[in-house]
Amino acid sequence: MSTPSGPTAPASQPAVDVTVLKTPKGQEIWYVHSDVVPLVALSFNFEGGGAHDTPERIGTTMMMASLLDEGAGEYDSETFQDRLAERAIDLSFDASLDAVFGSLRALENHADEAFGLLRLALTKPRFDAPAVERIRSQFISIVRQQQTDPSSIASDLFMAKAFAGHPYAYPTTGTLETIPAITREDLEAAFRRSVRKGRIKIAAAGSLAPERLMRLVDDVFGDLPAEETLTDIPVLMPANRGDIFVSELDVPQSVIRFALKGVPRADPDFIPAYVLNHIFGGGSFTSRLFHEVREKRGLAYNAGSGLSTYRCASLLNGYTATKNERVQECLDVIADVIENLKTDGVTAEELQKAKDYLTGSYLLAFDTSSKIARQLSGLAFEGLGVEYLTERNTLINSVTEADLRRVGERIFADGVLLSVIVGKPRELRKK
């Protein structure tokens, strides 16, 4: 199946027009000004996430982040949430392995109130016992649900095997053993470790005058505690490649996750790897995986892949699900797709279609103020400069078949996969 490609954005035209603001207190803001709608959207990332939890307290950082809008300063949880709701303010926090992050969206006439509540959340969180116990119960409920969901089981097992012995091996939500053990002191320690002035990336979009935005940002972030050194987390390659791990679950279909070596985000070969992944499995209906697994053989409803670039690891990971009796056939097809890419490379037509899609669809990531702010804070967190928004499509259009052969050698050279299967696969071949 092929899909028509959309128009390619001009190579030299940035996705959005970004102004880099520097506040009096030294905060850098990537800002896109627009008067289309009278609102402001803010996105920010603090370096240091769930990977810094101790093994006995896995889930602390994410639980802490979930509690930041559950009461702060003089407002208990109910009052804090009421003030947000009365002014239609969207405020949320979350955590990943590598970051604690948040977002804010408010109408321009409520911006002062919105930033004031954000300031309280980031300077005076309450961690009141009733809120802590309610969030704890929610986390335990989530984990229990995940223990019966094949995709969640596969994701947790995948991380445990890919990063065995490393902080990335643990689920950021926590476990049924660690969540009950998390104390208020643990939450406060995670807060002090995470919410630091020197480790933050900030982006905003909307109608606020730059001077007002800078004042509000300084009110929130300008007086946060100075940066402290985070504990070093070692860089590693994915472990257990060449192995197949099975978690038996009585379901009619088996979920499959697999991984190969990846390419770090800062690596010069990342853009060629990004294009190659689109052709391999990232292009949905147009990818080789989708064609071979679903269209040609009817093995699965979907099959795909993506590049994961963590602070301390990078990999190309793939996914699909198929009937238990066809798991080995599916694994063989995945191996064949990898081998064909490794030996034969890509066609000129595949490369051009990938370029057309990746450049032409990029603007869709910036079609709302919230998306703009989120995209910009993410780019800043990855260490990319504002110039990337102008250079990105040029870099993609500059990728050659030789570039893909080179990066294919890095990713697919030995073709050795780490595979995780959740279900009741039949007649798997022994390694």
N, C-alpha and C positions, 0 to 999 in steps of 0.2 A: 504494500500500500504506500502511496506517496501523497504528500500534501503540498499544495502550492505554497511557495515561499513568499513572504511579504516583502515590501520594499526595504532595501538596506539603508540604514541611517547613514548620512554622510560621515566619512571616516573622521573628519576634523571637528565635527560638531559635538560638544559635550551633551550628555543626557540631560543635565540641568545646569543652570548658571549658578555656581556656588561662590559665595563671598566668604572668605576666612576672616572672622572677627577675633580680635584679641581684647579681652576685658581688662579693666584697670587692675584686677587681682590676678591676672595672668592666665585666665582660662581661654582656650582656643575653641571656637565654635565654627563648624561648617554650616553656613546658613543659606537657604534658598528663600528669597523674598517673593511673595505672591499675594496680590490683593483680590484674587478671585473669590475666596471665601474668608470672612473675618475670623480666623482662628489661628492657633499656634499648635504645632506638633513638635515634641521634643523627644529625642532618643539618646540614651547614654549607656556606656559600658565601663565597668570597673574591672581592671585586670585582677584575676584570681577568683576561681570558682570552686566547684565541688571537689575538684582534684586535690584541694588542700584540706579536706576533711580527714580526720584520723580514721583508720579502719574500724575503730570501735564506735565512731559517731558519724558514719556515712549518712548523708541526708541533712546534716546540720546547716550547710550553706543555703541549700534550696529552701529549707524550712524557714530559715532566717529571712530570706528574701520574700517569702510568701507572707510574712508577718509585718513587713514594713508599712503596709497600708491598713493594718489592723489595730490602729490606735497609736497616737504620737502626741507628745507635748501634753496639753491639758485635755485632749480629746480621747475618750475611750474608743473602742472599736466601732460601736454603733454610731456614736456621734461623728466620728471621722468619716465613716461611710455615708452618713446622712449629708454632711457638708459637700462631699463629692457629688452625690446624686442631685442635690438641690440646684447645683450649677452645671449639671451635665458634664462634669469633669471626668475624663477617663485617665486613671492612674494605675499602673501595674508594675510589678517587679517579678523577676525570675532569675534563675541561675543555670548555667551550663557547667561543663567540666572546667572551662577556662575563664569564665567571667560571671559577674553579677551585673544584671542589666535592668533597665527600666524604661518606661515610656510615659509620656504625658500628652494629653490632647485637651484643649479647652477653647471656648470662644474668646475672642480678643477682649471683650469687656469683663471676662472673669479670669484673665491671665494672672493678675496680682494674687487673687485668692488661690488659684491653682498652684502657682509657684510657692506660695506661702505654705500650703499643705505639703508639697513636695519637700520643702526645707525642713519641716517638722519630721517627716518620715525619715530623712537622711541625717538628722542631727539628734532627734529625741524620740526614737522608737520606744514604745512602752513594754512590749513583750509581757503583757498582762497574762496571768495564769489562765483565765477563761479562754482567751484568744489562742494561747499556746496549745491548750488541750484540744480545742476545736480543730485547729490546723493539724495537730498530731493525728487526730482521729481521721481526718481527711486523707492524710498521707498513708496511714495504715490501710484504709479502705482502697485507695488507689493500688497499693502494692498487692493486696489480696486479689483484686480484679486482674491485675497483670499476671498473676501466677496461673491463671486459667486461660489466658489469651495467647494463642500460638505465636503471633507476631511479637508480642512483648517478651515472651520467654526466649524467642530466637534472638532478639536484640540484646537482652541481658547476657545470654550465653555467649553470643558473638563477642561482646566487649570483654567478658571474663577470659575468653580464650585468646583473643587477639592481643590483649594487653595483660596477660598473666603476670602477676607479681608487681604490677605497676598501678599507681593511683587511678588510671583511667579504667581499670578493670571493674570498678565498683559503680553501681547505679546511683546517679545523683539524687534520686528521690529517697534513697535509703532502703533498708531491709526491715523485715518484721522483728529482727533482733536489735538493730541499731536505733530505730525511730523511738521506741519507748524509753531508751536510755538517754536521749538528748535532754539536757537541762537548760534552764534559763541562762546559767553561766556559760554554757556552750554556745548558745545563740548570741549572747553579748560578745563573746570572744570572736565569733565568726563575723559579726558586724564590725568590730574594731579592726579586724584584719582586712576586710573587704572594702569598706567605704573610706577611701583615702584620696586626698586631693591629687596626688601626683600620678595616679594610675587610671585616669578617666579620659574617655573620648566622648565628645558632645556634638550633636548635630541637631538642627532645627529647621523647620519650614513653616511658612505662614505669613501673616500680614503685619506682624509686630514691627515697629520701627527698630532698626538695629540698636539704637541707643537704649531703648526700653528693654529689649531682649538681653543686652549685655548686663544691664543693671539687675534684672531678675535672675540671670544665671549666676552672677556674683553673689547675690543674696543667698542662693541655694548652695553653691559649690565653693565659693571663694574662701570660706573660713573652715573648711573641713580639715581634719588633722593631716599633717604632712605624711608623705609616703614612707612606709616602712618596707624593708626588704622581705619579699616572700620567700618561703622555703623553696629551694631548687627542686624541680621535678625533672628527672632524666629524660632525655630524648631516646626513643627506641623505634625499632622496626617492628611491624606486626609479628607476633609470635605464632608458633604452631602451624605455620604454612606447610601444606602437604598432608595435614590431618583432617579427618571428618569426625565431627562430634554430633552425636545423636541424643536428643532428649525425647523419650517416648511419651506420646500423648495420644489418647484415643480419639482421633479426628480423621475424617476421610481424606483430607489433603495434608501434605507436609509443606511446611514453610522452609525455604532454603535461603540462607544468607552466605555470601562468600566474599573473600577479599584477596587482593593482590597488593604489592607494594604501590605506594602512591608517590606524589611529587609535592614537596612543600610549597606553600603559597608564595614565598619569596623567591623560589627557584626560577631562573630564566626559562626553564622548560614548562612552567605551569600553564601558560596559555596554550601551547601545543597539546599538553595533556588534557586540558579542558575541551579542546576541539576533538581530540581523539576519543575521549569519554562520550561525547555527544554521539559520535558515530557508533561506538561500541554498544552503549546501553542508555545513554542520557537523553537521546532524542525521541523517546516515547515511540510513536507509531513509525518513525523512520529509522530506528536503530537496528543494528544487526541482531542484537539479542531478541528484540521484540519480533522481528521477522522470522528468525529461526525457531524460537521457542513457541510463539503463539500462532503466527500466520501460517507457517509452513507445516507444523506438526500438531498444532492444537494442544500443546502440553500444558499451557497455563493461560490464565486470563491476562496476566501482565508479567513483564520482566524488564528490569532496568538496572541502571548503575549510577553511581555518583562519586565525586571526589570528596573525601573528608580530610580537612586540613586543620588538625588540632595544633595547639602550641608546641606539643612535644612528639607528635606523630603525624604521619600522613598515609593515606591508603586509598585505593580504589575499591569500593565495595559494591556488591550487586545483590539483587533479591529476586525471588520469584516464589511461586507456590504451585504444586502440582499433585495429582493423585498419588497415593502411596506407592502404587505398583509401577509408577513411571518416574520415580525419583532418579534412579540410576540413568535412565535414558536422558533425563533433563540435564544431569551433571555432565554426561558425555557431550551433549549439544553445546553446553557452555564451554567446555574444554575445546571443542572443535572451532567455535567462533574465535576463541583466543588464539588458537594455533593458526587459523587462516589469516587473522590480522597480523600475526607475528611474521609469517612467511610471505604473504602476498601483499601486505600493506592495504591502503585504501585506494579507491578509484578517484579520479579527478572530479567525477560527478558527485561522489559522496562528500568530498572536501568542500566543493562549492556550495552544496546544499546546507552543509553544517555552518559555513560562514554566513550564508544568507539568513538562516534562522537565528543564529546567535547574535548577529549584529542588528537584524531587523526587529527582534523581539525585546531588545534591551530596554527600550523606553517604557515597556509595560511595567517594569519594576519601579517606575517613578510616577505613577498616575494618580497618587493621592499624597497629601502632605505627610501623613503618617508613614507611608512607604518611603518617601524621599528621606525623611529623618532617619528611619531605620537603616536604609541602604547606606547613607553617608556615614553614620556612626560605625556601621560594620566595616566599611572600607577603611576608615581611620583606625579602627581596632586591629585590622590586618596589617597596618603599617604602610598602607598605600597613600600616596599624595593626592591632592585635588586634581593634579594633572592626569591621573588615571582615567577620569571621566571623559577627557578628550582623547586620550591615547588608546583606550580599550578596544574600540572597533578597528583602529589601524593595526593594532597588534594581532587581532584575530585575522584580519584580511591578509596579513603578511605571512601567515603560517603556510608552509609548503609541504608537499608530500614527503620531502626529505626530512623535514622537522618531525613529522608524524612517525616516520620510520625510526628516527633516533629516540624519540620518547617512548615509542612502542617497545624498543629494545630494553629500556629501563623498566617498564611496567610489566611487559609480557614475556621477558626474556626466558625465564625458566618455566613459565606457565604453572607454577606451583601455587595452589589455592589453599587458603584456610576455609573450610566449609562447615557450616552449622545447619543441622536439620532438626526440626521439631515436628513430630508426627509419628507415624508407624511405617517408615519406608520399608519396602520389601526387596529382598535379594540385592542388597548393596554389595558391590565387589570389595573384597578385602584388599587393602594396600599391601 
